[in-house]
Amino acid sequence: MTGARHSMYGPVGSGRIPYRQVEWLQSTGSQYINTGMSPPAQYTGYQVEIEYRYTSRPSNDTWVFGYWNNNPSARLYLVGYYNGYRCGAGPDNSSYWANINYDTNFHVAQLLNDGAYFDGVKLKSTALNVLGLHDNSGFWLFKSQYIDTGGTRQVKYCKMWTVEGELVRDFVPVLDDNDVPCMYDKVSKTLFYNAGTGSFTAGPLYAV
């Protein structure tokens, strides 16, 4: 495998996924994906659905999805591990969190206009599209401020919608033509590579 790449391929093909899909993409902390999506306007974000798990318990707060900048109050729409739990969404230290107990199973988290869901169960009724997103920072997969203590996390897929319901990202993990693990977006028909250091680990080939 080659080293990490920061750029994306241009659009390719249509119809079926043109690369070898795998079950999951794994990050140990320093690998992450820039989704290319920034807040469309002040106080708005995106709805999201993501299937993920932590195969090892982090010792610090880490995320599999979120809006990221250097201001803690603006780390929003988070899915991941926070304060001993797997978590929903919201600014740090807020009441938006929807917690479920830690385990090593795959879970489906949904952050929708009417609240946070885990495995189909609604845990919070708070509207999530009015949080204070206010600059040009973007939404990330796997991004974490803690590299060495962030645990090992895997993502099976990630979908993003506008608050109006338009699908703007539909990520699945793949191996490209050079066997480099990355994410393929079925909406833009584009490969998204590791924007961090090191290399992602790919799961087994996806069984159709």
Buried (B, 14 or more C-beta within 10 A) or exposed (E): EEEBBEEBBEEBEEEEBBBBBBBBBBBBBBBBBBBBBBBEEEEBBBBBBBBBBBEEEBEBBBBBBBBBBEEEEBBBBBBBBBEEBBBBBBBBEEEBBBBBEBEEEBBBBBBBEEBBBBEEEEBBEBEBBEBBBBBEBBBBBBBBBBBEEBBBBBBBBBBBBBBEEEEBBBBBBBBBEEEBBBBBBBEBBBBBBBBBEBBBBBBEEBEE
